[in-house]
Amino acid sequence: MTRGRKIAIWAVVVAILVGALAAILIAIHRAQPITIKGAVLSQDADPQKQLPIADVEIVGTDGSTVSSCKSDSSGFFSLTLRRGLRRRQAVTLRFRHPGYQPLDLNEYVGDKIYLARMVPVSHRTPVTSDHPEVTVSNVRVRYSVKATTEADVGSAVKTFQVANVGNVACKGRHPCSPDGKWKAALSSTSLDAGEGNEFRNARVSCIAGPCPFTRVEFEDLSRGGRTVNVSVRDWSDTTTFLVEAEVVHPMVSDIVRESYPVIFGQALNFSLPASAEGPSIEAEINGDSIVFPLGPDLFLSWADCHVRVEKDQSKAYRCELKSGYRFR
């Protein structure tokens, strides 16, 4: 067999392998399910009033199979379509929610963000002399956070000595001076602030003796806490050190804070830090000031509320007025 014929055979084999690999990759790609993502908003000409809609039932169909999901508190949805569905293929998305008119979107499968804007259904009770609207005004959000305060107890003072004789050769006997030349001594001391107390601004200083020939080997003064510890190396004559610190008594208490929500149309929006506890809403209902604890179920007699937890664990709330109520 000639060399040219061998090359031609190898070229055919390589082409077959490349074709087979491409076919496998295409088959794998087509076998993967396609997920489309988007958000459901309320229809309004004002972007500030296009509020996210939670719990919308979303159904996607390509005429043969059906996939479904629900939107979360931010209006986000992620719908996984059947395997084998290709991009640019037609798909119908149906959006259903009791408070909004049904919405059907004829779309194509593609790499895009799908936005659905639903028109609210008017269930508002007609305003009559027998059924006047209830006004909601002067709305405030109240919550508590843990805060640590400190009561000044006093101060702590202690002296200690590092006994040593200078100008004595070390000769390799531990401890030595940092350069290994002179015999040294180590001395340690500690302070205890007492049960329930802590130290603040602890410090150590040399107050007598040949201080330039000393070194603080260990200290945990900056950490605070109930105890502090100090260790000193001295490679000359005896020195005296002073340890001082303020003593405080930490106390944890609840601080109540208040904020005002932002109101757009029939909904109010507010956010709370991750440390917030016991959120409640204080509002004037037809002029009467009432406090409404939200509780874990986010129940309000005059509004439907949803909460979304952000990445930093803060919480974003949205409450939409029920029929028969209006903000003033």
Secondary structure, 3 states (H helix, E strand, C coil): CCHHHHHHHHHHHHHHHHHHHHHHHHHHHHHCEEEEEEEEEECCCCHHHCCECCCCEEEEECCCCEEEEECCCCCEEEEEEEECCCCCCEEEEEEEECCEEEEEEEEECCCCEEEEEECECCCCCCCCCCCCCEEEEEEEEEEEEEEEEEEEEEEEEEEEEECCCCCCECCCCCCECCCCCEECEEEEEEEECCCCCEEEEEEEEEEECCHHHEEEEEECHHHCCCEEEEEEEECCCCEEEEEEEEEEEEEEEEEEEEECCEEECCEEEEEECCCCEEEEEEEEECCEEEEEECCCCCEECCEEEEEEECCCCCEEEEEEECCCEEEC
